[in-house]
Amino acid sequence: MTAAGSFGGPQRTCVGCRRVAPSEALVRLTVREGRVTLAEPRPVGRGAWLCPQPECFEQAVRRRALDRALRARVLIDDDLCRRFTGVCEQRKAVM
């Protein structure tokens, strides 16, 4: 029994809180055309995974974990914060 196989899918680590969870439970961010985007649907390329909680997003920004994970200088604007918060609210409504 393997660790990744025992939970039914790939496991990813949140760059904010460092918790390991199935990729379906996390939100993926990518860099597209120089801007950070929420990956819906999932495009190919380098990505960073976050728990759908504003605290994890804030911690990742504060520690510059998004910069390291995406290997790019990340500019956090109000639109990105608003979209991430919207995804968090959608995930809470589904649960």
N, C-alpha and C positions, 0 to 999 in steps of 0.2 A: 504494500500500500504506500503510494507516494503522497507527499504533503499536498502538492497541487491537485493531484487526481482525487484525493479523498473528499474534497469540497466541491467537486463538480465544475471545475473551470480554472482559468488562470487567476493567480493571486497577484495583486499589486500593492504597493506601499504608498500611503498618503504622504505627500511631501510636507504637509503641515504638522500632523501629529505623529507620523511614522507608524501608524497602525496598519497591519496587513489585512486586506479584505479581498473578496472576489471583485474582479473588474466591473461587474454589473452593478455593484454597490457604490462605486466611486464615480466621480466626474472627471473626464479627461479634458485637459487644456492643451492646445497646440499653438505653434507659431505659423501663421499663414500670411504671406506678403508683409512681413514685418510687424504684424499685430497679433496679440494673443487672442485666441478664439476658443469658445467652448466647442468641443468636437462632437457635433451632432449632425449627421451620422459620423462615424469615426473615419477621418481621413488618415492616410498613411503619413509616416514621419514621426519625428521626435515629439513626445508628449509628456505631460506631468499629470499625476493623478491626485485628486483631493477628495476627502470625505465631503458629502453634501451638507456641510455645516459652515456657517460664516466664520466660526472661531478658527477652523483649520485654514481657511483662506487667509485670514488676518495673520495667523502665525507664519504661514508660508511667505507672505509678503514681508513681514518683519524680519525674518531670518534670511531673506533673499534665496529661499529654496527654489522658487520658480526660475530664477535666473540660472541657477546651477542645473536644474533638471532639464530645462529647455535649451541650455547652452546659448543663451542670448540675453541681452539686456531687456528686461521686461518693464514696460511702462504701464502702470495700473491706472486706468481712467475710470470715471464714474460709470460709464456704460458697461464695462467689464464687471464691476462690482454689482451693478443692478442685475445684469444677466445671470451672474452666479447666484445671487440671492433668489432670483426667480426660479432657477433650477432647484435650489434647496427647498423652496416652498412647494414646488410640484412633487418632489420626491416625498415630502412629509405627507402630502395629501393622498398619495398612492398607498402609503404604509398605513 
